[in-house]
Amino acid sequence: MKKQIVILLSIVVLSVISFTSCEPFLVNKIIVRNLAADEVQINLRAKTYIIPSGETLVLNDLKKGTFQYNSTYSIPAGVTETETEGEFEGEVVLNAGTEILFIYRSSLLDNKYKIYIYKTSSDDVNRTDPFEN
């Protein structure tokens, strides 16, 4: 009886070690860095996040999936014209271990505010799905 308990306990301990050793590689993360002159907002997974100018938002432990996002921005005082460049709305695809980085930048010239968004992903864009075909 004692030998069976030792064997069972050993199996449980080895199983726990095996499952937890893979965990750090499966974390999905979204980073939103606001380098624009005023605050930006990103709507993602039915929640609005407000990121003040100069701040960074980090969302950890996101589940795998495809999610829609939408961005809005505030305009500095005195601006008479605006222009955008980049994907202010779209989708993000989170596979196991994906990191997505959004960077907002802006320029202000002659009362014209231009805001840019850059989106990058750690996933290989040429990756083929082994289960597809």
Secondary structure, DSSP 4 states (H G I P E B T S, - for coil): -HHHHHHHHHHHHHHHHHHHHHGGGG-EEEEEEE-SSS-EEEEETTEEEEE-TT-EEEEEEEPSEEEEEEEEE---TT--EEEEES-SEEEEEE-TT-EEEEEEEEEEETTEEEEEEEEEESS-TTPPPTT--
